[in-house]
Every structure is written in C-alpha cells, then in structure tokens.
C-alpha cells in the first residue's frame, strides 16, 4: 500500500513531503492512479497568490513537490522539516531512468517546447536507454487542428508518463484541462527541461544549484525574466509576514 505523504501549507498552498517521490510515483503509475505533479517554487507561489485559477489547479494536484529553494527554506524554518529541494528536471530524469531500468513496459510522451525540441529531447533519452518506450512527442506550438490530432493521439497511445514543458502557468492549466484524455497517467510540468535535454539550453553549473543560485543562471540565459524574478523577494517578505500571522498552522497528513 502506498504510504501517504505529509501535507504542509506554504502560503496556503499544499506541498507534499516524503522520502522518495520517484518510487511513490512509479507505484501509482503501475496501479493506474492518475496523478498531476506540480513543481512548486517561489515564483509559482506568488503567481498563484495573484491568480485564483492557478491556485486551484495547484490545490487539486495529487502531488506538489518543493522545487524552489524558497519553498524548502519555508518548510525548514516554519515546520522544522528536513526537506531537500527536488528540482522538477531531476525528478523527471529519475523517473525516466527508473522506467527504462525497472519498468520498461511503461510508456512515455514528451510535449512542449518550440518545434523540434521535444523530438530532440526524446532522442537524447532514447540514445541513453534504447529500451525506453517514448511513444510520441509534440511541439508546444500548434494550430487548433494539430491540437485536435494531438488529443486523439494521446487518447489512443495512453502513455503512463506525460512530461509537459510549456512553462508556468501554461503547463499547469494544460494538464488540468487535458488529463482526462489519459486519466490513469502521471502528468508532470517540467518547464524548460525539454530545452536542456535537447541541447537548446544548458542547466546551471552544480555549484550554483547547490548554493540555491540556479535562478541567477536562468536570468543570465533569459534576461527578459528579470520582472518575474521580482517574485523572489516578494515571496520572502510574504513568508515572514505569514510566519507571524495567526494563519501559520501546523502540518496535516493526507487521508
């Protein structure tokens, strides 16, 4: 039986804490339990504060993991949890390796990025694990007619793991709106992971990631993101004020 993860509140958004996310997700895939995975960071948290629809999507997700350093620090300081940061790209990579090595019957689909990116990302993984069943890919840019074809394709293929790289919040809304097509699948919003696997972009050096400075490298690669990065100090201010408010409650356990 699957052990329920602990559920905590980060600025009134859920975050699930457990020792082994990949094993939990693999077991749900094998059991055909549909799952939406949200990778929560400070930027998404602040977007959700201003967007009630996004907030609801996050609340409805079966698994919300602590992706950002701000969320991890919040859980450590407010709840005393020994939480590790779980970047979405690393979760996805661990799942892909585990599927290839231990559950080769499970099927994978890549969706997102500019034309050709998902295909190149799939080829990257296929070269490493020839037995990995990547049953399809599709660009995140398409006409209404192509979208209909994509939906029909997903409904026929019924992948077990669908990695969606459309960026926040587009990928979260897309998953919520289309997960009925493969209601037993695990859907993960993976942001720019497809760009990295395809070689279009590179990930921050480990020393930056280990010091919670991966956001700085992303800003260097995409300077247009500077306005979005203002969410980081806003999150810190909100976290402090929330910590001092009566709303700061103890953890709950999922039923």
TORGUNU-212414 format. One line per 4 residues: number of its first residue (from 1); for each residue x, y, z of N, C-alpha, C. Coordinates in Angstrom, 1 decimal. Layout:
NUM	X,Y,Z,X,Y,Z,X,Y,Z  ... .
This chain:
1	0.8,-1.2,0.0,0.0,0.0,0.0,0.9,1.2,0.0  0.5,2.2,-0.8,1.2,3.5,-0.8,1.1,4.2,0.5  2.2,4.7,1.0,2.2,5.5,2.2,1.9,6.9,1.8  1.0,7.5,2.5,0.6,8.9,2.2,1.7,9.9,2.6 .
5	2.0,10.8,1.7,3.0,11.8,2.1,2.4,12.8,3.1  3.3,13.5,3.8,2.8,14.6,4.7,2.5,15.8,3.9  1.5,16.5,4.3,1.0,17.7,3.6,1.2,18.9,4.5  1.9,19.9,3.9,2.2,21.2,4.6,1.6,22.3,3.7 .
9	1.4,23.4,4.4,0.9,24.6,3.7,2.0,25.7,3.6  2.3,26.1,2.3,3.2,27.2,2.0,2.4,28.3,1.5  2.2,29.3,2.3,1.4,30.5,1.9,0.0,30.0,1.4  -0.5,29.0,2.2,-1.8,28.4,1.9,-1.9,27.6,0.7 .
13	-0.8,27.2,0.1,-0.7,26.2,-1.0,-0.1,24.9,-0.5  -0.6,23.8,-1.0,-0.1,22.5,-0.4,1.2,22.1,-1.0  2.0,21.5,-0.1,3.3,20.9,-0.5,3.4,19.6,0.2  3.7,18.5,-0.6,3.8,17.2,-0.1,5.2,16.8,0.2 .
17	5.4,16.2,1.4,6.8,15.9,1.8,6.9,14.4,2.0  7.9,13.7,1.4,8.1,12.3,1.6,9.6,12.0,1.3  10.0,10.8,1.6,11.4,10.4,1.4,11.7,10.1,0.0  10.8,9.5,-0.7,11.1,9.0,-2.1,9.9,9.3,-3.0 .
21	10.0,10.4,-3.7,9.0,10.8,-4.7,8.9,9.9,-5.9  10.1,9.5,-6.5,10.0,8.7,-7.7,9.4,7.3,-7.4  9.7,6.6,-6.3,9.1,5.3,-6.0,7.6,5.4,-5.8  7.2,6.5,-5.2,5.8,6.7,-4.9,5.0,6.9,-6.3 .
25	5.6,7.7,-7.2,5.0,7.9,-8.5,5.0,6.7,-9.3  6.1,5.9,-9.3,6.2,4.7,-10.1,5.1,3.7,-9.6  4.9,3.6,-8.3,3.8,2.7,-7.8,2.5,3.2,-8.3  2.2,4.5,-8.3,0.9,5.0,-8.8,0.8,4.7,-10.3 .
29	1.9,4.8,-11.0,1.8,4.5,-12.5,1.4,3.0,-12.7  2.0,2.2,-11.9,1.8,0.7,-12.1,0.3,0.4,-11.7  -0.2,1.2,-10.7,-1.6,0.9,-10.3,-2.6,1.7,-11.1  -2.1,2.5,-12.1,-3.0,3.2,-12.9,-3.8,4.4,-12.2 .
33	-3.1,4.9,-11.2,-3.7,6.0,-10.4,-3.2,7.4,-11.1  -4.2,8.0,-11.7,-3.8,9.3,-12.3,-3.3,10.3,-11.4  -2.2,11.0,-11.8,-1.5,12.0,-10.9,-1.1,13.2,-11.7  -1.4,14.4,-11.1,-0.8,15.6,-11.6,0.3,16.1,-10.6 .
37	1.5,16.2,-11.1,2.6,16.6,-10.3,2.9,18.1,-10.6  2.9,18.9,-9.6,3.3,20.3,-9.7,4.6,20.5,-9.0  5.5,21.2,-9.6,6.8,21.5,-9.0,6.8,23.0,-8.6  6.6,23.2,-7.3,6.3,24.5,-6.7,7.6,25.2,-6.3 .
41	7.7,26.5,-6.8,8.8,27.3,-6.3,8.2,28.7,-5.9  9.1,29.6,-5.5,8.6,30.9,-5.0,7.9,31.7,-6.1  8.4,31.6,-7.3,7.8,32.3,-8.4,6.3,31.9,-8.7  6.2,30.5,-8.7,4.8,30.0,-8.9,3.9,30.3,-7.8 .
45	4.4,30.3,-6.6,3.6,30.6,-5.4,3.1,32.0,-5.5  3.9,33.0,-5.9,3.5,34.3,-6.0,2.5,34.5,-7.1  2.7,33.8,-8.2,1.7,33.8,-9.3,0.4,33.3,-8.9  0.4,32.3,-8.0,-0.9,31.7,-7.6,-1.6,32.6,-6.6 .
49	-0.8,33.5,-5.9,-1.5,34.4,-5.0,-2.3,35.4,-5.8  -1.8,35.7,-7.0,-2.5,36.7,-7.9,-3.5,36.1,-8.8  -3.5,34.8,-8.9,-4.3,34.1,-9.9,-5.0,32.9,-9.2  -6.3,33.1,-8.9,-7.0,32.1,-8.1,-7.2,30.8,-8.9 .
53	-7.2,30.9,-10.3,-7.4,29.7,-11.1,-6.1,28.8,-11.0  -5.0,29.5,-11.0,-3.7,28.7,-10.8,-3.7,28.1,-9.4  -4.0,28.9,-8.4,-4.1,28.4,-7.0,-4.9,27.2,-6.9  -6.1,27.2,-7.6,-7.0,26.0,-7.5,-6.4,24.8,-8.2 .
57	-5.7,25.0,-9.3,-5.0,23.9,-10.0,-4.0,23.2,-9.1  -3.2,24.1,-8.4,-2.2,23.5,-7.5,-2.8,22.8,-6.4  -3.9,23.3,-5.8,-4.6,22.6,-4.7,-5.2,21.3,-5.2  -5.6,21.2,-6.4,-6.2,20.0,-6.9,-5.2,18.9,-7.3 .
61	-3.9,19.3,-7.4,-2.9,18.3,-7.9,-2.7,17.2,-6.8  -2.4,16.0,-7.3,-2.2,14.9,-6.3,-0.8,15.0,-5.6  0.1,15.7,-6.3,1.4,15.8,-5.7,2.0,17.1,-6.0  2.4,17.9,-5.0,3.1,19.2,-5.1,4.5,19.0,-4.5 .
65	5.5,19.1,-5.2,6.9,18.9,-4.7,7.6,20.2,-4.4  8.5,20.3,-3.5,9.3,21.5,-3.2,10.4,21.7,-4.2  10.2,22.4,-5.3,11.2,22.6,-6.3,12.1,23.7,-6.0  11.6,24.8,-5.5,12.4,26.0,-5.3,13.1,26.1,-3.9 .
69	14.2,26.8,-3.8,14.9,26.9,-2.5,14.1,27.7,-1.5  13.3,28.7,-2.0,12.5,29.5,-1.1,11.4,28.6,-0.4  10.8,27.7,-1.1,9.8,26.8,-0.6,10.5,25.8,0.4  11.7,25.3,0.1,12.4,24.5,1.0,12.7,25.2,2.3 .
73	13.2,26.4,2.2,13.6,27.1,3.4,12.4,27.4,4.3  11.2,27.7,3.6,10.0,27.9,4.3,9.6,26.7,5.2  9.7,25.5,4.5,9.3,24.3,5.2,10.3,24.0,6.4  11.6,24.3,6.2,12.5,24.1,7.2,12.3,25.0,8.4 .
77	12.1,26.3,8.1,12.1,27.3,9.2,10.7,27.3,9.9  9.6,27.1,9.2,8.3,27.2,9.8,7.9,25.9,10.4  8.2,24.8,9.7,7.8,23.5,10.2,8.9,22.6,10.7  10.1,23.0,10.6,11.2,22.2,11.2,11.4,20.9,10.4 .
81	11.1,20.9,9.1,11.2,19.7,8.3,12.6,19.7,7.6  13.2,18.5,7.6,14.4,18.3,6.9,14.1,18.0,5.5  13.8,19.0,4.7,13.4,18.9,3.4,14.5,19.2,2.4  14.6,18.3,1.4,15.6,18.6,0.3,14.8,19.2,-0.9 .
85	15.5,20.1,-1.6,14.9,20.6,-2.8,14.9,19.5,-3.9  13.7,19.4,-4.5,13.6,18.4,-5.6,13.3,19.1,-6.9  14.3,19.5,-7.7,14.0,20.2,-8.9,13.2,19.3,-9.9  12.3,19.9,-10.6,11.4,19.1,-11.4,12.2,18.3,-12.5 .
89	13.3,18.9,-13.0,14.0,18.2,-14.0,14.7,17.0,-13.5  15.1,17.0,-12.2,15.8,15.9,-11.6,14.8,14.8,-11.3  13.6,15.2,-10.9,12.5,14.2,-10.6,12.2,13.5,-11.9  12.0,14.2,-13.0,11.7,13.6,-14.3,12.8,12.7,-14.8 .
93	14.1,13.1,-14.6,15.2,12.3,-15.0,15.2,11.0,-14.2  15.0,11.1,-12.9,15.0,9.8,-12.1,13.9,8.9,-12.5  12.7,9.5,-12.9,11.6,8.6,-13.3,11.9,8.0,-14.6  12.5,8.7,-15.6,12.8,8.1,-16.9,13.9,7.0,-16.7 .
97	14.9,7.2,-15.9,15.9,6.2,-15.7,15.2,4.9,-15.1  14.4,5.2,-14.1,13.8,4.0,-13.3,12.8,3.2,-14.3  12.1,4.0,-15.1,11.2,3.3,-16.1,12.0,2.4,-17.0  13.1,3.0,-17.6,13.9,2.3,-18.5,14.6,1.0,-17.9 .
101	15.0,1.1,-16.6,15.7,0.1,-16.0,14.9,-1.0,-15.3  13.7,-0.6,-14.8,12.9,-1.5,-14.0,11.5,-1.7,-14.4  10.9,-0.7,-15.2,9.6,-0.8,-15.7,9.4,-0.5,-17.1  10.1,-1.3,-18.0,10.2,-1.0,-19.4,8.8,-1.0,-20.1 .
105	7.8,-1.6,-19.5,6.5,-1.7,-20.2,5.8,-0.3,-20.1  6.2,0.6,-19.2,5.6,1.9,-19.1,5.9,2.8,-20.3  4.9,3.5,-20.7,5.1,4.4,-21.9,5.2,5.8,-21.6  6.0,6.6,-22.4,6.4,8.0,-22.1,6.0,8.8,-23.3 .
109	5.6,10.1,-23.0,5.3,11.0,-24.0,5.9,12.4,-23.6  6.5,13.1,-24.6,7.1,14.4,-24.4,6.3,15.4,-25.1  5.8,16.5,-24.4,5.0,17.5,-25.1,5.6,18.9,-24.6  5.8,19.8,-25.6,6.2,21.1,-25.3,7.4,21.6,-26.1 .
113	7.8,22.8,-25.8,9.0,23.4,-26.5,8.6,23.9,-27.9  9.6,24.6,-28.5,9.4,25.0,-29.9,9.6,23.8,-30.8  9.2,23.9,-32.1,9.2,22.8,-33.0,10.6,22.1,-33.0  10.6,20.8,-32.9,11.8,20.0,-32.9,12.4,19.7,-31.5 .
117	12.1,20.6,-30.5,12.7,20.4,-29.2,12.3,19.1,-28.5  11.0,18.8,-28.5,10.6,17.6,-27.8,11.1,16.3,-28.5  11.2,16.4,-29.8,11.8,15.3,-30.6,13.2,15.1,-30.3  14.0,16.2,-30.2,15.4,16.0,-29.9,15.6,15.6,-28.4 .
121	14.8,16.0,-27.5,14.8,15.6,-26.1,14.6,14.1,-26.0  13.6,13.6,-26.8,13.3,12.2,-26.8,14.5,11.4,-27.3  15.1,11.9,-28.4,16.2,11.2,-29.0,17.4,11.1,-28.0  17.6,12.2,-27.2,18.6,12.2,-26.2,18.4,11.1,-25.2 .
125	17.2,10.9,-24.8,16.9,9.8,-23.8,16.9,8.4,-24.5  16.5,8.4,-25.8,16.5,7.1,-26.5,17.9,6.6,-26.7  18.8,7.5,-26.9,20.2,7.2,-27.1,20.8,6.6,-25.8  20.4,7.1,-24.7,20.9,6.6,-23.4,20.3,5.3,-23.0 .
129	19.0,5.2,-23.3,18.2,4.0,-22.9,17.4,3.5,-24.1  17.9,2.7,-25.0,17.2,2.3,-26.2,15.9,1.5,-25.9  15.8,1.0,-24.7,14.6,0.2,-24.3,13.5,1.1,-23.8  13.8,2.4,-23.6,12.8,3.3,-23.0,11.7,3.5,-24.1 .
133	10.4,3.3,-23.7,9.3,3.4,-24.6,8.8,4.8,-24.7  9.4,5.7,-25.5,8.9,7.0,-25.8,8.0,6.9,-27.0  6.7,6.9,-26.7,5.8,6.5,-27.8,5.3,7.7,-28.6  5.8,8.9,-28.2,5.4,10.1,-29.0,6.0,11.4,-28.5 .
137	6.0,12.4,-29.3,6.4,13.8,-28.9,5.6,14.8,-29.7  5.5,16.0,-29.2,4.8,17.0,-29.9,5.3,18.4,-29.4  5.4,19.3,-30.3,5.8,20.7,-30.0,4.7,21.4,-29.2  5.1,22.4,-28.5,4.1,23.1,-27.7,3.4,24.2,-28.5 .
141	3.8,24.3,-29.8,3.2,25.3,-30.7,2.5,24.6,-31.8  1.2,24.9,-32.0,0.4,24.1,-33.0,-0.9,24.9,-33.3  -1.4,24.5,-34.4,-2.7,25.1,-34.8,-3.8,24.3,-34.1  -5.1,24.9,-34.1,-6.2,24.1,-33.5,-6.4,22.7,-34.1 .
145	-6.1,22.6,-35.4,-6.3,21.3,-36.0,-5.2,20.3,-35.5  -4.0,20.8,-35.3,-2.9,20.0,-34.8,-3.2,19.6,-33.3  -3.8,20.5,-32.6,-4.1,20.2,-31.2,-5.1,19.1,-31.1  -6.1,19.1,-32.0,-7.1,18.0,-32.0,-6.4,16.7,-32.3 .
149	-5.5,16.7,-33.3,-4.8,15.5,-33.6,-3.9,15.0,-32.5  -3.3,15.9,-31.7,-2.5,15.6,-30.5,-3.4,14.9,-29.5  -4.6,15.5,-29.3,-5.5,14.9,-28.3,-5.9,13.5,-28.7  -6.2,13.3,-29.9,-6.6,12.0,-30.4,-5.5,11.0,-30.2 .
153	-4.3,11.5,-30.5,-3.1,10.6,-30.4,-2.9,10.2,-29.0  -3.0,11.1,-28.0,-2.8,10.8,-26.6,-3.9,9.8,-26.2  -5.1,10.0,-26.6,-6.2,9.1,-26.2,-6.0,7.7,-26.7  -5.3,7.6,-27.9,-5.1,6.2,-28.4,-3.8,5.6,-27.8 .
157	-2.8,6.4,-27.6,-1.5,5.9,-27.1,-1.6,5.5,-25.6  -2.3,6.3,-24.8,-2.4,6.1,-23.4,-1.1,6.0,-22.7  -0.2,7.0,-22.8,1.1,6.9,-22.1,0.9,6.9,-20.6  1.9,6.3,-19.9,1.9,6.2,-18.4,2.5,7.5,-17.8 .
161	3.4,8.1,-18.5,4.1,9.3,-18.0,4.1,10.3,-19.1  3.5,11.5,-18.8,3.5,12.6,-19.8,4.2,13.8,-19.3  5.3,14.2,-19.9,6.1,15.3,-19.5,5.7,16.5,-20.3  5.2,17.6,-19.6,4.7,18.7,-20.3,5.6,19.9,-20.0 .
165	6.2,20.4,-21.1,7.2,21.6,-20.9,6.6,22.8,-21.6  5.7,23.5,-21.0,5.1,24.7,-21.6,5.4,26.0,-20.8  6.1,25.8,-19.6,6.3,26.9,-18.8,5.1,27.2,-17.8  5.4,27.9,-16.7,4.3,28.2,-15.8,3.6,29.5,-16.1 .
169	2.3,29.6,-16.1,1.4,28.6,-15.6,0.7,27.8,-16.8  1.2,28.0,-18.0,0.5,27.4,-19.1,0.5,25.9,-19.0  1.6,25.3,-18.5,1.6,23.8,-18.5,0.7,23.3,-17.4  0.5,24.0,-16.3,-0.4,23.6,-15.2,-1.8,23.6,-15.7 .
173	-2.2,24.7,-16.4,-3.6,24.7,-16.9,-3.8,23.7,-18.0  -2.8,23.5,-18.9,-2.9,22.5,-20.0,-3.2,21.1,-19.4  -2.4,20.7,-18.4,-2.6,19.4,-17.8,-4.0,19.3,-17.2  -4.4,20.3,-16.4,-5.7,20.2,-15.8,-6.8,20.0,-16.8 .
177	-6.7,20.7,-17.9,-7.7,20.7,-19.0,-7.7,19.4,-19.8  -6.5,18.7,-19.9,-6.4,17.6,-20.8,-6.1,16.3,-20.1  -6.0,16.2,-18.9,-5.6,15.0,-18.2,-6.7,13.9,-18.4  -7.9,14.3,-18.6,-9.0,13.3,-18.8,-8.7,12.4,-20.0 .
181	-7.8,12.9,-21.0,-7.5,12.1,-22.1,-6.8,10.8,-21.7  -6.0,10.9,-20.7,-5.2,9.7,-20.2,-5.3,9.8,-18.6  -6.5,9.4,-18.2,-6.8,9.6,-16.7,-6.1,8.7,-15.8  -5.3,7.7,-16.3,-4.5,6.8,-15.5,-3.0,7.2,-15.5 .
185	-2.7,8.3,-16.2,-1.3,8.7,-16.4,-0.8,9.6,-15.3  0.5,9.7,-15.2,1.2,10.7,-14.4,1.6,11.8,-15.3  1.1,13.0,-15.0,1.4,14.2,-15.8,2.3,15.1,-15.0  3.5,15.5,-15.5,4.4,16.3,-14.8,4.7,17.6,-15.6 .
189	4.6,18.8,-15.0,5.0,20.0,-15.6,6.5,20.2,-15.5  7.2,20.2,-16.5,8.7,20.1,-16.4,9.4,21.4,-16.9  8.6,22.5,-17.2,9.2,23.7,-17.6,10.2,23.6,-18.7  11.4,24.1,-18.5,12.4,24.1,-19.6,13.2,22.9,-19.7 .
193	12.8,21.8,-19.1,13.6,20.5,-19.1,13.8,20.0,-20.6  12.8,20.1,-21.4,13.0,19.6,-22.8,14.0,20.4,-23.5  14.1,21.7,-23.2,15.2,22.6,-23.9,16.6,22.1,-23.5  16.7,21.7,-22.2,18.0,21.2,-21.7,18.4,19.9,-22.3 .
197	17.4,18.9,-22.3,17.7,17.6,-22.9,18.0,17.7,-24.4  17.3,18.6,-25.0,17.5,18.7,-26.5,18.8,19.4,-26.8  19.5,20.0,-25.9,20.7,20.8,-26.1,20.5,22.2,-26.5  19.2,22.7,-26.5,18.9,24.0,-26.9,19.5,25.0,-25.8 .
201	19.4,24.6,-24.5,19.9,25.4,-23.4,20.7,24.5,-22.5  21.4,25.1,-21.6,22.2,24.3,-20.6,21.7,24.6,-19.2  21.9,23.7,-18.3,21.5,23.9,-17.0,22.6,24.5,-16.2  22.2,25.2,-15.1,23.2,25.9,-14.3,24.3,24.9,-13.8 .
205	25.5,25.4,-13.6,26.6,24.5,-13.0,26.2,24.1,-11.6  26.6,22.9,-11.2,26.2,22.3,-10.0,26.5,23.2,-8.8  27.6,23.9,-8.8,28.0,24.8,-7.7,27.0,25.9,-7.5  26.4,26.4,-8.6,25.3,27.4,-8.4,24.0,26.7,-7.9 .
209	23.7,25.6,-8.4,22.5,24.9,-8.0,22.6,24.5,-6.5  23.8,24.1,-6.1,24.0,23.6,-4.7,23.9,24.8,-3.7  24.1,26.0,-4.3,24.0,27.2,-3.4,22.8,28.0,-3.6  21.8,27.3,-4.2,20.4,27.9,-4.4,20.5,29.2,-5.3 .
213	21.4,29.1,-6.3,21.6,30.3,-7.2,21.2,29.9,-8.6  20.5,28.8,-8.8,20.2,28.4,-10.2,19.3,29.5,-10.9  18.6,30.3,-10.1,17.7,31.3,-10.7,18.6,32.4,-11.4  19.8,32.6,-10.8,20.7,33.6,-11.3,21.2,33.2,-12.7 .
217	21.5,31.9,-12.9,21.9,31.4,-14.2,20.8,31.5,-15.2  19.6,31.2,-14.8,18.4,31.4,-15.7,18.3,32.8,-16.1  18.5,33.7,-15.2,18.4,35.1,-15.5,19.5,35.5,-16.5  20.7,35.0,-16.4,21.7,35.2,-17.3,21.4,34.7,-18.7 .
221	20.7,33.5,-18.8,20.3,32.9,-20.1,19.1,33.7,-20.7  18.2,34.1,-19.8,17.0,34.7,-20.2,16.8,36.0,-19.5  17.5,37.1,-19.9,17.4,38.4,-19.1,16.0,39.0,-19.1  15.2,38.6,-20.1,13.8,39.1,-20.1,13.0,38.6,-18.9 .
225	13.5,37.6,-18.1,12.8,37.1,-17.0,13.0,38.0,-15.8  13.7,39.2,-15.8,14.0,39.9,-14.6,12.8,40.3,-13.8  11.7,40.7,-14.6,10.5,41.1,-13.8,9.9,39.9,-13.1  10.0,38.7,-13.6,9.4,37.6,-12.9,10.3,37.2,-11.7 .
229	11.6,37.5,-11.8,12.4,37.3,-10.6,12.1,38.1,-9.4  11.4,39.2,-9.6,11.0,40.0,-8.5,10.1,39.3,-7.5  9.6,38.1,-8.0,8.7,37.3,-7.1,9.5,36.8,-6.0  10.9,36.6,-6.1,11.7,36.0,-5.1,11.7,36.9,-3.8 .
233	12.0,38.2,-3.9,12.0,39.0,-2.6,10.5,39.1,-2.1  9.6,39.2,-3.0,8.2,39.3,-2.6,7.8,38.0,-1.8  8.2,36.9,-2.2,8.0,35.6,-1.5,8.6,35.7,-0.1  9.8,36.2,0.0,10.5,36.2,1.3,9.7,37.1,2.2 .
237	9.3,38.3,1.7,8.5,39.2,2.6,7.2,38.6,3.0  6.5,37.9,2.1,5.2,37.3,2.4,5.4,36.1,3.4  6.5,35.4,3.2,6.8,34.3,4.1,7.0,34.8,5.6  7.7,35.9,5.7,8.0,36.4,7.1,6.7,36.9,7.7 .
241	5.9,37.6,6.9,4.6,38.2,7.5,3.7,37.0,7.8  3.7,36.0,6.9,2.8,34.9,7.2,3.2,34.1,8.4  4.5,34.0,8.6,5.0,33.3,9.8,4.6,33.9,11.1  4.4,35.3,11.0,4.0,36.0,12.2,2.5,36.1,12.4 .
245	1.7,35.6,11.4,0.3,35.7,11.4,-0.4,34.5,12.1  -1.6,34.6,12.5,-2.4,33.5,13.1,-2.6,32.4,12.1  -2.5,32.6,10.8,-2.8,31.6,9.8,-1.7,30.5,9.7  -0.5,30.8,10.3,0.5,29.8,10.3,0.2,28.6,11.1 .
249	-0.3,27.6,10.5,-0.8,26.4,11.2,0.1,25.2,11.1  -0.1,24.2,11.9,0.7,23.0,11.9,0.4,22.2,10.7  1.2,21.2,10.5,1.1,20.3,9.3,-0.2,19.4,9.4  -0.6,18.9,8.3,-1.7,18.0,8.2,-1.1,16.7,7.5 .
253	-1.8,15.6,7.6,-1.5,14.4,6.9,-2.6,14.1,5.9  -2.2,13.7,4.7,-3.1,13.4,3.7,-3.9,12.1,4.2  -5.2,12.1,3.9,-6.0,10.9,4.2,-5.6,9.7,3.4 .
